[in-house]
Structure formats: structure tokens, C-alpha cells
Amino acid sequence: MLNLVTIPNGFIMNSSDYLFDGEIEIISETQCHAPTDKGIILLDLSCTINDVVYTDINLFVSALTAG
Amino acid sequence: MTNINISGQYKVNGTPLVLSSNPKVIALSATDGTVITGTTVLAISRSLLIPANTITGQSVLEFMARYQKTGTTGGNSCTVYVNTSPTLTGASLVATFASSIGPTLVQGIRSVRINTSNLLTLQPATGSFSDYTTFSSESIVSFNASVDNYILFCVQNGFIGDSNVVQMARVVKYA
């Protein structure tokens, strides 16, 4: 399971920092597009955020952008 | 007709001769990929592998695909991602061929340039069958050529009763 660690205005994934450069778009009930300085990244509910599991994509996006 | 068989290794001043071509087809598929139906979640219909170290230095990567959709009108999308594993989680969007199309066949071809650790594409979220049009900006995607990379040809149904499949796909390198 891929764990995302939140940082100010972004997140860490696989030891790389990603900084948001646009608004996250929810594309399905389990997936979203996160525009970052390293491209538009597909994230879904199979990821944990700060080791927390989410089952709602809206709560997932809120947690991702709360850093 | 004379049949010539070439075997063994030919060398020039001790260096093995290697046959190569430019451009080079890295991977292709001419058969149907996974049929995506019964869901409106974005899913992979076909993935093609770019083996580690296939791309060195500066290159242009060209990828094309033909998608077939059946079902209702509108609401679905045909997209392309890149990832270091054949999964969508954490994948980077590199192109959108089409969005919100009806029952039809869609074929597109897009190119990206690769400089060292970056893949540069033209507005990946903007639907376009080719790069021969106007875009307002280029987008940077992280790319590590020293590991396996997968080009993921994806579809998202607009309605659960729709069906989508990638009928053929190809990845070509120019270097």
C-alpha cells in the first residue's frame, strides 16, 4: 500500500516531494487527479495518507490538502 | 533464391556490431486489451513496457492507440499515463486523446520529449488526438529511464453499462 505523507502545499510519495500547482480534481468515487510540480498524479483510495486509510474520496482529498 | 544465415558475433576492432534502427518500436499490441465495463472508475485496458535503460539521454517518445467504445453517448475518456509499475496508483497523466465521446472508434497519436529525468508533454489533461494543434503550455512529468516504465492506455466509462477497450497500441522511440 502506497503511503502519502503530507507536507505544506504538497505530499511525499516514494521519497519524492510533490508540490500542488492546481486544484485536485475528483474523477471517480475512488480516484482523483492531483496537479503537482511533477505532473498530474493519479491517486486513489488504495493509498493511505499519513498511515490513515480513507474510504471516501472527498475526505481523502481534504486530508491530502490539509498539510 | 539464396537464403543467408547470419550467426555468431561480428566485431570491429574488438567491439561487437549491434544492429539498430531509428526510430525503434519499443512495444506494440494489435490485439484487444482488457475490456472495461461495469464500472465508471478509470481503468487500464492495455499497458506496454519500456524496459529499463531503453531510453538514454534525449529522446522523443511517440505513442498511439485505437480505442473502441460501445454503449451510450458521451461521458467517457481515453487517456494515457506513465508509471514504474503497471498500476494506476501514483501514475502520471501524459495525454488525453478524447473525453466525453459517444459510441465510436477513437485513434490518436501523441509525442513527448525526454530530457534526462523529465518527460515533457503538451497539456496532458486537454483532449487532443494529436500534437498538431495549439496548446498553451508544456507540462513536466518526472521520469526515471533507468527503471522499467509502463505506458498505460486507460479508459473511463461515463456510464456503468458502457464498454471500452484498447484495440491496438504502440510505443516508438526516436533518439
gemmi code that builds the backbone of each chain (N, CA, C; Angstrom):
import gemmi

chains = {
    "A": [
        ("MET", (0.848, -1.199, 0.000), (0.000, 0.000, 0.000), (0.885, 1.251, 0.000)),
        ("LEU", (0.545, 2.180, -0.877), (1.335, 3.397, -1.012), (0.908, 4.403, 0.059)),
        ("ASN", (1.856, 4.855, 0.872), (1.544, 5.848, 1.898), (2.019, 7.233, 1.449)),
        ("LEU", (1.121, 8.211, 1.547), (1.453, 9.596, 1.223), (1.650, 10.356, 2.531)),
        ("VAL", (2.707, 11.120, 2.605), (2.968, 11.933, 3.795), (2.745, 13.389, 3.419)),
        ("THR", (1.872, 14.043, 4.139), (1.563, 15.427, 3.782), (2.681, 16.365, 4.240)),
        ("ILE", (2.914, 17.394, 3.434), (3.837, 18.483, 3.744), (3.109, 19.769, 3.361)),
        ("PRO", (3.604, 20.930, 3.770), (2.928, 22.176, 3.378), (2.794, 22.284, 1.855)),
        ("ASN", (1.565, 22.428, 1.390), (1.228, 22.564, -0.026), (1.679, 21.379, -0.887)),
        ("GLY", (1.637, 20.177, -0.292), (2.018, 19.024, -1.098), (2.078, 17.740, -0.306)),
        ("PHE", (2.784, 16.775, -0.850), (2.901, 15.469, -0.199), (4.197, 14.781, -0.640)),
        ("ILE", (4.583, 13.788, 0.130), (5.745, 12.966, -0.230), (5.228, 11.596, -0.658)),
        ("MET", (5.680, 11.148, -1.831), (5.315, 9.821, -2.339), (6.593, 9.143, -2.826)),
        ("ASN", (6.844, 7.938, -2.367), (8.054, 7.202, -2.764), (9.314, 8.059, -2.614)),
        ("SER", (9.405, 8.748, -1.480), (10.588, 9.545, -1.120), (10.777, 10.801, -1.975)),
        ("SER", (9.810, 11.156, -2.793), (9.892, 12.383, -3.594), (8.824, 13.372, -3.149)),
        ("ASP", (9.212, 14.651, -3.110), (8.269, 15.710, -2.761), (7.447, 16.110, -3.987)),
        ("TYR", (6.161, 16.283, -3.795), (5.271, 16.773, -4.846), (4.558, 18.012, -4.310)),
        ("LEU", (4.675, 19.135, -5.013), (4.027, 20.370, -4.593), (2.826, 20.645, -5.491)),
        ("PHE", (1.704, 20.951, -4.869), (0.483, 21.216, -5.649), (0.669, 22.451, -6.515)),
        ("ASP", (0.204, 22.390, -7.760), (0.173, 23.607, -8.576), (-1.177, 23.764, -9.263)),
        ("GLY", (-2.193, 23.226, -8.628), (-3.556, 23.368, -9.128), (-4.520, 22.687, -8.178)),
        ("GLU", (-5.778, 22.775, -8.499), (-6.809, 22.196, -7.638), (-6.998, 20.714, -7.951)),
        ("ILE", (-7.108, 19.905, -6.913), (-7.309, 18.467, -7.107), (-8.690, 18.223, -7.712)),
        ("GLU", (-8.722, 17.347, -8.733), (-9.982, 17.020, -9.411), (-10.389, 15.585, -9.069)),
        ("ILE", (-11.569, 15.431, -8.519), (-12.100, 14.085, -8.261), (-12.651, 13.536, -9.579)),
        ("ILE", (-12.136, 12.362, -10.002), (-12.566, 11.820, -11.301), (-13.468, 10.591, -11.162)),
        ("SER", (-13.522, 9.996, -9.976), (-14.463, 8.903, -9.730), (-14.651, 8.784, -8.228)),
        ("GLU", (-15.445, 7.815, -7.806), (-15.712, 7.705, -6.364), (-14.516, 7.191, -5.573)),
        ("THR", (-13.457, 6.794, -6.305), (-12.260, 6.297, -5.606), (-10.968, 6.952, -6.073)),
        ("GLN", (-11.042, 7.856, -7.063), (-9.819, 8.367, -7.689), (-9.840, 9.891, -7.833)),
        ("CYS", (-8.636, 10.471, -7.850), (-8.524, 11.905, -8.120), (-7.239, 12.195, -8.884)),
        ("HIS", (-7.223, 13.344, -9.535), (-6.034, 13.852, -10.207), (-5.447, 14.973, -9.358)),
        ("ALA", (-4.177, 14.836, -8.986), (-3.510, 15.873, -8.203), (-2.488, 16.580, -9.086)),
        ("PRO", (-2.758, 17.829, -9.505), (-1.776, 18.565, -10.310), (-0.602, 18.995, -9.423)),
        ("THR", (0.605, 18.620, -9.804), (1.781, 18.941, -8.995), (2.902, 19.475, -9.886)),
        ("ASP", (3.983, 19.859, -9.227), (5.157, 20.323, -9.976), (5.830, 19.181, -10.731)),
        ("LYS", (5.421, 17.945, -10.492), (5.985, 16.792, -11.201), (4.932, 16.117, -12.080)),
        ("GLY", (3.921, 16.849, -12.464), (2.891, 16.309, -13.332), (1.576, 16.081, -12.613)),
        ("ILE", (0.581, 15.633, -13.380), (-0.735, 15.323, -12.820), (-0.701, 13.868, -12.349)),
        ("ILE", (-0.869, 13.650, -11.045), (-0.701, 12.330, -10.458), (-2.067, 11.726, -10.140)),
        ("LEU", (-2.250, 10.464, -10.549), (-3.476, 9.730, -10.227), (-3.327, 9.137, -8.829)),
        ("LEU", (-4.185, 9.533, -7.934), (-4.197, 8.982, -6.574), (-5.561, 8.360, -6.322)),
        ("ASP", (-5.583, 7.307, -5.505), (-6.863, 6.660, -5.216), (-6.903, 6.162, -3.785)),
        ("LEU", (-8.044, 5.576, -3.430), (-8.259, 5.177, -2.036), (-7.424, 3.973, -1.618)),
        ("SER", (-6.650, 3.412, -2.537), (-5.716, 2.360, -2.108), (-4.513, 2.971, -1.401)),
        ("CYS", (-4.345, 4.293, -1.529), (-3.263, 4.979, -0.815), (-3.720, 5.316, 0.599)),
        ("THR", (-2.787, 5.292, 1.531), (-3.041, 5.865, 2.850), (-2.412, 7.257, 2.886)),
        ("ILE", (-2.947, 8.090, 3.761), (-2.366, 9.420, 3.959), (-1.920, 9.504, 5.407)),
        ("ASN", (-0.628, 9.694, 5.613), (-0.047, 9.684, 6.971), (-0.471, 8.406, 7.707)),
        ("ASP", (-0.487, 7.300, 6.982), (-0.810, 5.964, 7.503), (-2.280, 5.791, 7.901)),
        ("VAL", (-3.137, 6.699, 7.451), (-4.568, 6.580, 7.734), (-5.279, 6.113, 6.459)),
        ("VAL", (-6.175, 5.135, 6.604), (-6.953, 4.621, 5.479), (-8.212, 5.470, 5.310)),
        ("TYR", (-8.539, 5.798, 4.067), (-9.769, 6.559, 3.781), (-10.667, 5.737, 2.858)),
        ("THR", (-11.951, 5.870, 3.054), (-12.919, 5.161, 2.216), (-13.821, 6.134, 1.450)),
        ("ASP", (-13.622, 7.426, 1.670), (-14.414, 8.456, 0.994), (-13.448, 9.370, 0.255)),
        ("ILE", (-13.661, 9.556, -1.035), (-12.704, 10.327, -1.834), (-12.689, 11.810, -1.421)),
        ("ASN", (-13.822, 12.323, -0.963), (-13.830, 13.727, -0.525), (-12.987, 13.921, 0.741)),
        ("LEU", (-13.103, 12.972, 1.690), (-12.298, 13.049, 2.910), (-10.810, 12.824, 2.571)),
        ("PHE", (-10.566, 11.962, 1.603), (-9.199, 11.690, 1.133), (-8.557, 12.983, 0.613)),
        ("VAL", (-9.282, 13.707, -0.225), (-8.746, 14.944, -0.799), (-8.573, 15.997, 0.295)),
        ("SER", (-9.513, 16.078, 1.219), (-9.385, 17.043, 2.325), (-8.139, 16.759, 3.144)),
        ("ALA", (-7.895, 15.476, 3.424), (-6.716, 15.105, 4.224), (-5.431, 15.393, 3.460)),
        ("LEU", (-5.478, 15.186, 2.160), (-4.268, 15.370, 1.340), (-3.863, 16.848, 1.284)),
        ("THR", (-4.854, 17.713, 1.303), (-4.567, 19.137, 1.176), (-4.497, 19.840, 2.523)),
        ("ALA", (-4.610, 19.086, 3.599), (-4.626, 19.698, 4.945), (-3.218, 19.979, 5.468)),
        ("GLY", (-2.198, 19.446, 4.765), (-0.824, 19.576, 5.264), (-0.316, 20.985, 5.227)),
    ],
    "B": [
        ("MET", (16.479, -18.594, -55.173), (16.685, -17.601, -54.114), (17.686, -18.142, -53.100)),
        ("THR", (18.607, -17.297, -52.693), (19.626, -17.720, -51.741), (19.256, -17.253, -50.338)),
        ("ASN", (19.266, -18.173, -49.394), (18.980, -17.814, -48.017), (20.300, -17.609, -47.283)),
        ("ILE", (20.443, -16.437, -46.675), (21.684, -16.130, -45.966), (21.426, -16.209, -44.471)),
        ("ASN", (22.161, -17.064, -43.804), (22.045, -17.153, -42.350), (23.227, -16.431, -41.707)),
        ("ILE", (22.923, -15.531, -40.783), (23.971, -14.819, -40.061), (23.952, -15.324, -38.635)),
        ("SER", (25.073, -15.824, -38.185), (25.137, -16.305, -36.812), (26.466, -15.890, -36.200)),
        ("GLY", (26.557, -16.019, -34.906), (27.768, -15.621, -34.214), (27.812, -14.120, -34.019)),
        ("GLN", (28.936, -13.632, -33.533), (29.062, -12.207, -33.230), (30.136, -11.582, -34.109)),
        ("TYR", (29.794, -10.507, -34.795), (30.752, -9.795, -35.617), (31.311, -8.623, -34.824)),
        ("LYS", (32.616, -8.434, -34.927), (33.250, -7.362, -34.176), (34.103, -6.514, -35.102)),
        ("VAL", (34.207, -5.201, -34.765), (35.104, -4.283, -35.446), (36.067, -3.755, -34.406)),
        ("ASN", (37.324, -4.019, -34.591), (38.324, -3.631, -33.594), (37.915, -4.083, -32.190)),
        ("GLY", (37.354, -5.278, -32.089), (37.002, -5.848, -30.787), (35.649, -5.440, -30.260)),
        ("THR", (34.984, -4.493, -30.959), (33.676, -4.023, -30.490), (32.571, -4.756, -31.234)),
        ("PRO", (31.640, -5.413, -30.491), (30.557, -6.131, -31.164), (29.693, -5.195, -32.002)),
        ("LEU", (29.339, -5.650, -33.184), (28.409, -4.885, -34.007), (26.986, -5.117, -33.511)),
        ("VAL", (26.239, -4.049, -33.341), (24.868, -4.158, -32.883), (23.970, -3.508, -33.929)),
        ("LEU", (23.015, -4.289, -34.434), (22.067, -3.726, -35.387), (21.058, -2.855, -34.650)),
        ("SER", (20.829, -1.669, -35.143), (19.849, -0.799, -34.501), (19.120, -0.014, -35.576)),
        ("SER", (18.033, 0.567, -35.198), (17.275, 1.378, -36.134), (16.733, 2.588, -35.409)),
        ("ASN", (16.453, 3.606, -36.176), (15.910, 4.834, -35.593), (14.884, 5.387, -36.552)),
        ("PRO", (13.622, 5.515, -36.195), (13.038, 5.212, -34.885), (12.946, 3.717, -34.607)),
        ("LYS", (12.650, 3.396, -33.349), (12.572, 1.995, -32.951), (11.252, 1.745, -32.212)),
        ("VAL", (10.547, 0.720, -32.648), (9.329, 0.339, -31.938), (9.723, -0.367, -30.639)),
        ("ILE", (9.362, 0.210, -29.521), (9.702, -0.382, -28.223), (8.706, -1.478, -27.867)),
        ("ALA", (7.445, -1.215, -28.122), (6.419, -2.206, -27.774), (5.174, -1.934, -28.597)),
        ("LEU", (4.462, -2.990, -28.913), (3.176, -2.806, -29.590), (2.250, -3.969, -29.274)),
        ("SER", (0.985, -3.698, -29.448), (-0.026, -4.733, -29.315), (-1.098, -4.478, -30.353)),
        ("ALA", (-1.459, -5.529, -31.079), (-2.505, -5.399, -32.100), (-3.735, -6.215, -31.735)),
        ("THR", (-3.801, -6.644, -30.494), (-4.971, -7.393, -30.030), (-5.704, -6.584, -28.968)),
        ("ASP", (-6.959, -6.937, -28.746), (-7.745, -6.214, -27.759), (-7.120, -6.325, -26.371)),
        ("GLY", (-7.135, -5.205, -25.657), (-6.719, -5.215, -24.262), (-7.870, -5.648, -23.372)),
        ("THR", (-7.759, -5.332, -22.116), (-8.818, -5.673, -21.174), (-10.061, -4.845, -21.482)),
        ("VAL", (-11.192, -5.506, -21.614), (-12.448, -4.796, -21.851), (-12.913, -4.205, -20.515)),
        ("ILE", (-13.114, -2.878, -20.514), (-13.529, -2.201, -19.294), (-15.031, -1.947, -19.372)),
        ("THR", (-15.775, -2.600, -18.511), (-17.225, -2.419, -18.480), (-17.725, -2.706, -17.069)),
        ("GLY", (-18.928, -2.242, -16.773), (-19.491, -2.477, -15.452), (-18.932, -1.570, -14.374)),
        ("THR", (-18.229, -0.524, -14.792), (-17.638, 0.392, -13.825), (-17.480, 1.772, -14.455)),
        ("THR", (-17.443, 2.797, -13.639), (-17.121, 4.141, -14.125), (-15.794, 4.621, -13.544)),
        ("VAL", (-15.048, 3.691, -12.971), (-13.721, 4.013, -12.439), (-12.706, 3.927, -13.575)),
        ("LEU", (-11.789, 4.880, -13.614), (-10.708, 4.855, -14.606), (-9.922, 3.556, -14.486)),
        ("ALA", (-9.659, 2.885, -15.616), (-9.003, 1.578, -15.562), (-8.073, 1.393, -16.749)),
        ("ILE", (-7.092, 0.502, -16.578), (-6.111, 0.209, -17.630), (-6.686, -0.853, -18.576)),
        ("SER", (-6.691, -0.537, -19.866), (-7.091, -1.550, -20.844), (-5.855, -2.231, -21.441)),
        ("ARG", (-4.781, -1.463, -21.607), (-3.552, -2.048, -22.176), (-2.342, -1.336, -21.565)),
        ("SER", (-1.345, -2.099, -21.143), (-0.087, -1.495, -20.694), (1.045, -2.026, -21.560)),
        ("LEU", (1.976, -1.140, -21.909), (3.153, -1.511, -22.703), (4.404, -1.139, -21.925)),
        ("LEU", (5.354, -2.054, -21.895), (6.568, -1.876, -21.099), (7.667, -1.172, -21.896)),
        ("ILE", (8.263, -0.180, -21.241), (9.526, 0.391, -21.719), (10.591, -0.143, -20.772)),
        ("PRO", (11.383, -1.125, -21.205), (12.364, -1.701, -20.282), (13.385, -0.673, -19.791)),
        ("ALA", (13.915, -0.913, -18.612), (14.914, -0.018, -18.022), (16.050, 0.229, -19.003)),
        ("ASN", (16.491, 1.495, -19.042), (17.630, 1.920, -19.873), (17.385, 1.809, -21.374)),
        ("THR", (16.137, 1.665, -21.775), (15.807, 1.709, -23.206), (16.023, 3.121, -23.748)),
        ("ILE", (15.745, 4.097, -22.902), (15.887, 5.496, -23.300), (17.102, 6.080, -22.600)),
        ("THR", (18.010, 6.609, -23.383), (19.194, 7.244, -22.800), (19.325, 8.641, -23.379)),
        ("GLY", (19.723, 9.565, -22.540), (19.897, 10.936, -22.996), (18.602, 11.555, -23.452)),
        ("GLN", (18.659, 12.274, -24.570), (17.475, 12.970, -25.064), (16.773, 12.118, -26.122)),
        ("SER", (15.484, 12.001, -25.972), (14.703, 11.178, -26.893), (13.328, 11.800, -27.095)),
        ("VAL", (12.689, 11.352, -28.148), (11.270, 11.650, -28.347), (10.536, 10.317, -28.289)),
        ("LEU", (9.495, 10.298, -27.499), (8.696, 9.089, -27.345), (7.333, 9.349, -27.982)),
        ("GLU", (6.934, 8.445, -28.857), (5.648, 8.606, -29.550), (4.767, 7.416, -29.193)),
        ("PHE", (3.545, 7.686, -28.831), (2.649, 6.575, -28.514), (1.311, 6.798, -29.207)),
        ("MET", (0.752, 5.712, -29.696), (-0.542, 5.794, -30.369), (-1.439, 4.671, -29.870)),
        ("ALA", (-2.719, 4.840, -30.024), (-3.661, 3.793, -29.639), (-4.980, 3.992, -30.370)),
        ("ARG", (-5.695, 2.874, -30.525), (-7.068, 2.918, -31.044), (-7.974, 2.352, -29.968)),
        ("TYR", (-9.000, 3.109, -29.639), (-9.964, 2.704, -28.616), (-11.311, 2.440, -29.293)),
        ("GLN", (-12.046, 1.487, -28.762), (-13.405, 1.259, -29.247), (-14.368, 1.366, -28.077)),
        ("LYS", (-15.375, 2.193, -28.262), (-16.397, 2.333, -27.236), (-17.741, 1.893, -27.765)),
        ("THR", (-18.477, 1.161, -26.958), (-19.873, 0.843, -27.255), (-20.712, 1.268, -26.053)),
        ("GLY", (-21.947, 1.553, -26.318), (-22.827, 1.941, -25.222), (-23.479, 3.276, -25.483)),
        ("THR", (-23.545, 4.103, -24.460), (-24.277, 5.353, -24.540), (-23.424, 6.442, -25.189)),
        ("THR", (-24.032, 7.586, -25.400), (-23.299, 8.715, -25.965), (-22.670, 9.529, -24.854)),
        ("GLY", (-21.454, 9.948, -25.087), (-20.791, 10.875, -24.177), (-20.307, 10.272, -22.873)),
        ("GLY", (-19.557, 11.092, -22.165), (-19.227, 10.790, -20.774), (-17.985, 9.982, -20.505)),
        ("ASN", (-17.325, 9.447, -21.534), (-16.142, 8.634, -21.227), (-14.861, 9.326, -21.691)),
        ("SER", (-13.707, 8.800, -21.263), (-12.445, 9.403, -21.663), (-11.428, 8.330, -22.034)),
        ("CYS", (-10.487, 8.722, -22.887), (-9.402, 7.842, -23.327), (-8.091, 8.558, -22.992)),
        ("THR", (-7.335, 8.003, -22.060), (-6.168, 8.704, -21.540), (-4.936, 7.799, -21.532)),
        ("VAL", (-3.773, 8.434, -21.335), (-2.502, 7.708, -21.289), (-1.709, 8.180, -20.066)),
        ("TYR", (-1.206, 7.209, -19.298), (-0.405, 7.505, -18.110), (0.932, 6.795, -18.226)),
        ("VAL", (1.880, 7.228, -17.394), (3.159, 6.521, -17.277), (3.393, 6.225, -15.801)),
        ("ASN", (3.937, 5.032, -15.535), (4.226, 4.646, -14.151), (5.353, 3.620, -14.169)),
        ("THR", (5.994, 3.449, -13.044), (7.081, 2.469, -12.949), (6.566, 1.077, -12.622)),
        ("SER", (5.279, 0.932, -12.502), (4.640, -0.378, -12.365), (3.355, -0.340, -13.178)),
        ("PRO", (2.836, -1.504, -13.573), (1.626, -1.497, -14.417), (0.352, -1.277, -13.601)),
        ("THR", (0.361, -0.216, -12.825), (-0.786, 0.137, -11.984), (-1.061, 1.632, -12.113)),
        ("LEU", (-2.291, 2.020, -11.843), (-2.649, 3.424, -11.980), (-2.299, 4.265, -10.753)),
        ("THR", (-2.255, 3.650, -9.597), (-1.988, 4.414, -8.380), (-0.608, 5.056, -8.446)),
        ("GLY", (-0.577, 6.385, -8.351), (0.684, 7.109, -8.425), (1.164, 7.368, -9.838)),
        ("ALA", (0.383, 6.974, -10.840), (0.779, 7.180, -12.238), (0.620, 8.644, -12.628)),
        ("SER", (1.399, 9.053, -13.644), (1.345, 10.433, -14.127), (0.614, 10.495, -15.461)),
        ("LEU", (-0.305, 11.438, -15.563), (-1.061, 11.630, -16.804), (-0.162, 12.276, -17.852)),
        ("VAL", (-0.036, 11.657, -19.027), (0.795, 12.243, -20.076), (-0.023, 12.687, -21.298)),
        ("ALA", (-1.233, 12.172, -21.464), (-2.042, 12.606, -22.609), (-3.495, 12.214, -22.415)),
        ("THR", (-4.361, 13.044, -22.969), (-5.784, 12.718, -23.074), (-6.137, 12.756, -24.552)),
        ("PHE", (-6.476, 11.599, -25.109), (-6.853, 11.566, -26.530), (-8.221, 12.200, -26.726)),
        ("ALA", (-9.137, 11.807, -25.868), (-10.501, 12.292, -26.054), (-11.252, 12.202, -24.741)),
        ("SER", (-12.213, 13.059, -24.590), (-13.079, 12.988, -23.428), (-14.511, 13.201, -23.872)),
        ("SER", (-15.419, 12.549, -23.178), (-16.850, 12.686, -23.427), (-17.242, 12.364, -24.869)),
        ("ILE", (-16.847, 11.184, -25.324), (-17.188, 10.789, -26.687), (-18.329, 9.772, -26.687)),
        ("GLY", (-18.968, 9.643, -27.818), (-20.048, 8.685, -27.967), (-19.538, 7.333, -28.439)),
        ("PRO", (-20.469, 6.391, -28.766), (-20.054, 5.075, -29.250), (-19.304, 5.220, -30.570)),
        ("THR", (-18.045, 4.884, -30.579), (-17.233, 5.150, -31.753), (-15.873, 4.498, -31.624)),
        ("LEU", (-15.077, 4.654, -32.663), (-13.659, 4.308, -32.611), (-12.860, 5.597, -32.497)),
        ("VAL", (-11.878, 5.589, -31.649), (-11.014, 6.752, -31.458), (-9.583, 6.317, -31.680)),
        ("GLN", (-8.858, 7.051, -32.517), (-7.432, 6.769, -32.671), (-6.659, 8.062, -32.511)),
        ("GLY", (-5.594, 7.991, -31.740), (-4.775, 9.173, -31.508), (-3.306, 8.828, -31.493)),
        ("ILE", (-2.480, 9.841, -31.695), (-1.029, 9.669, -31.620), (-0.446, 10.929, -30.996)),
        ("ARG", (0.360, 10.719, -29.955), (0.934, 11.872, -29.242), (2.428, 11.644, -29.044)),
        ("SER", (3.158, 12.723, -28.890), (4.602, 12.642, -28.682), (4.996, 13.422, -27.432)),
        ("VAL", (6.025, 12.938, -26.768), (6.599, 13.662, -25.634), (8.105, 13.690, -25.844)),
        ("ARG", (8.765, 14.659, -25.231), (10.229, 14.673, -25.284), (10.771, 14.346, -23.917)),
        ("ILE", (11.907, 13.668, -23.904), (12.502, 13.242, -22.642), (13.901, 13.830, -22.549)),
        ("ASN", (14.121, 14.598, -21.504), (15.433, 15.174, -21.237), (15.879, 14.712, -19.859)),
        ("THR", (16.862, 13.866, -19.810), (17.428, 13.364, -18.559), (16.342, 12.768, -17.675)),
        ("SER", (15.886, 13.501, -16.671), (14.933, 12.915, -15.734), (13.526, 13.470, -15.896)),
        ("ASN", (13.285, 14.174, -16.978), (11.965, 14.765, -17.180), (11.344, 14.313, -18.491)),
        ("LEU", (10.055, 14.139, -18.451), (9.256, 13.882, -19.639), (8.396, 15.121, -19.831)),
        ("LEU", (8.473, 15.724, -21.007), (7.723, 16.958, -21.237), (6.628, 16.714, -22.257)),
        ("THR", (5.407, 17.020, -21.858), (4.239, 16.751, -22.685), (3.416, 18.024, -22.827)),
        ("LEU", (2.542, 18.030, -23.814), (1.705, 19.198, -24.041), (0.357, 19.000, -23.352)),
        ("GLN", (0.078, 19.840, -22.389), (-1.213, 19.868, -21.683), (-1.903, 18.508, -21.627)),
        ("PRO", (-1.445, 17.650, -20.725), (-1.931, 16.259, -20.709), (-3.423, 16.100, -20.438)),
        ("ALA", (-4.042, 17.062, -19.786), (-5.461, 16.913, -19.464), (-6.369, 17.455, -20.562)),
        ("THR", (-5.766, 18.016, -21.608), (-6.554, 18.575, -22.706), (-6.753, 17.512, -23.785)),
        ("GLY", (-7.989, 17.235, -24.123), (-8.276, 16.215, -25.120), (-7.774, 16.615, -26.499)),
        ("SER", (-6.929, 15.751, -27.094), (-6.444, 16.010, -28.447), (-5.958, 14.699, -29.053)),
        ("PHE", (-6.316, 14.445, -30.297), (-5.900, 13.211, -30.963), (-4.442, 13.260, -31.419)),
        ("SER", (-3.891, 14.474, -31.515), (-2.500, 14.616, -31.963), (-1.918, 15.856, -31.301)),
        ("ASP", (-0.645, 16.089, -31.575), (0.008, 17.300, -31.073), (0.023, 18.400, -32.122)),
        ("TYR", (-0.612, 18.112, -33.280), (-0.613, 19.108, -34.346), (-1.763, 20.080, -34.152)),
        ("THR", (-1.683, 20.807, -33.064), (-2.704, 21.792, -32.740), (-2.073, 22.793, -31.796)),
        ("THR", (-2.864, 23.670, -31.253), (-2.334, 24.714, -30.391), (-2.513, 24.355, -28.923)),
        ("PHE", (-1.443, 24.431, -28.165), (-1.508, 24.247, -26.717), (-0.926, 25.498, -26.067)),
        ("SER", (-1.341, 25.759, -24.858), (-0.855, 26.968, -24.197), (0.392, 26.721, -23.366)),
        ("SER", (0.672, 25.456, -23.011), (1.842, 25.235, -22.169), (2.319, 23.796, -22.274)),
        ("GLU", (3.559, 23.573, -21.804), (4.152, 22.247, -21.745), (4.187, 21.833, -20.275)),
        ("SER", (3.955, 20.568, -19.998), (3.938, 20.084, -18.618), (5.110, 19.144, -18.374)),
        ("ILE", (5.682, 19.254, -17.187), (6.829, 18.423, -16.804), (6.348, 17.255, -15.966)),
        ("VAL", (6.799, 16.049, -16.343), (6.487, 14.834, -15.583), (7.815, 14.175, -15.212)),
        ("SER", (7.976, 13.789, -13.949), (9.196, 13.082, -13.540), (9.302, 11.755, -14.275)),
        ("PHE", (10.519, 11.430, -14.725), (10.706, 10.199, -15.489), (12.085, 9.635, -15.186)),
        ("ASN", (12.129, 8.390, -14.766), (13.386, 7.716, -14.458), (13.597, 6.606, -15.489)),
        ("ALA", (14.473, 6.867, -16.463), (14.681, 5.909, -17.556), (15.501, 4.700, -17.131)),
        ("SER", (16.101, 4.742, -15.953), (16.962, 3.627, -15.523), (16.161, 2.485, -14.892)),
        ("VAL", (14.853, 2.657, -14.799), (13.992, 1.584, -14.292), (12.932, 1.270, -15.342)),
        ("ASP", (12.235, 0.153, -15.167), (11.125, -0.171, -16.062), (10.051, 0.911, -15.971)),
        ("ASN", (9.510, 1.290, -17.116), (8.368, 2.200, -17.145), (7.265, 1.571, -17.989)),
        ("TYR", (6.051, 1.858, -17.629), (4.896, 1.317, -18.351), (4.063, 2.472, -18.905)),
        ("ILE", (3.724, 2.386, -20.172), (2.762, 3.305, -20.759), (1.390, 2.650, -20.602)),
        ("LEU", (0.511, 3.329, -19.890), (-0.793, 2.764, -19.527), (-1.885, 3.435, -20.363)),
        ("PHE", (-2.533, 2.663, -21.207), (-3.627, 3.172, -22.031), (-4.936, 2.893, -21.283)),
        ("CYS", (-5.611, 3.946, -20.910), (-6.723, 3.826, -19.957), (-8.029, 4.350, -20.531)),
        ("VAL", (-9.101, 3.857, -19.950), (-10.429, 4.344, -20.307), (-11.246, 4.547, -19.035)),
        ("GLN", (-12.181, 5.460, -19.139), (-13.138, 5.662, -18.050), (-14.518, 5.776, -18.667)),
        ("ASN", (-15.367, 4.846, -18.321), (-16.731, 4.881, -18.845), (-17.532, 5.984, -18.178)),
        ("GLY", (-18.369, 6.630, -18.998), (-19.262, 7.634, -18.437), (-20.454, 7.007, -17.737)),
        ("PHE", (-20.827, 5.828, -18.192), (-21.979, 5.125, -17.620), (-21.598, 3.665, -17.402)),
        ("ILE", (-22.174, 3.075, -16.388), (-21.750, 1.743, -15.964), (-22.028, 0.680, -17.026)),
        ("GLY", (-22.996, 0.947, -17.912), (-23.317, -0.018, -18.952), (-22.461, 0.116, -20.201)),
        ("ASP", (-21.580, 1.130, -20.233), (-20.699, 1.308, -21.394), (-19.593, 0.261, -21.404)),
        ("SER", (-18.975, 0.141, -22.553), (-17.846, -0.781, -22.693), (-16.755, -0.104, -23.504)),
        ("ASN", (-15.521, -0.252, -23.050), (-14.388, 0.373, -23.713), (-13.229, -0.596, -23.777)),
        ("VAL", (-12.501, -0.554, -24.887), (-11.325, -1.426, -25.000), (-10.286, -0.753, -25.899)),
        ("VAL", (-9.023, -0.948, -25.575), (-7.936, -0.517, -26.446), (-7.677, -1.645, -27.436)),
        ("GLN", (-7.900, -1.361, -28.720), (-7.765, -2.398, -29.747), (-6.329, -2.581, -30.205)),
        ("MET", (-5.588, -1.479, -30.226), (-4.165, -1.595, -30.569), (-3.422, -0.429, -29.942)),
        ("ALA", (-2.144, -0.634, -29.716), (-1.334, 0.412, -29.097), (0.126, 0.203, -29.488)),
        ("ARG", (0.889, 1.304, -29.475), (2.287, 1.221, -29.921), (3.075, 2.322, -29.243)),
        ("VAL", (4.326, 1.998, -28.893), (5.250, 2.994, -28.345), (6.515, 2.968, -29.196)),
        ("VAL", (6.920, 4.137, -29.700), (8.084, 4.251, -30.576), (9.053, 5.272, -29.993)),
        ("LYS", (10.347, 4.942, -30.090), (11.388, 5.850, -29.598), (12.140, 6.462, -30.783)),
        ("TYR", (12.366, 7.764, -30.736), (13.244, 8.471, -31.672), (14.415, 9.007, -30.860)),
        ("ALA", (15.626, 8.634, -31.248), (16.781, 9.122, -30.475), (18.010, 9.198, -31.362)),
    ],
}
model = gemmi.Model(1)
for chain_id, residues in chains.items():
    chain = gemmi.Chain(chain_id)
    for i, (resn, *xyz) in enumerate(residues, 1):
        res = gemmi.Residue()
        res.name, res.seqid = resn, gemmi.SeqId(i, " ")
        for name, pos in zip(("N", "CA", "C"), xyz):
            atom = gemmi.Atom()
            atom.name, atom.element = name, gemmi.Element(name[0])
            atom.pos, atom.b_iso = gemmi.Position(*pos), 0.0
            res.add_atom(atom)
        chain.add_residue(res)
    model.add_chain(chain)
structure = gemmi.Structure()
structure.add_model(model)
structure.setup_entities()
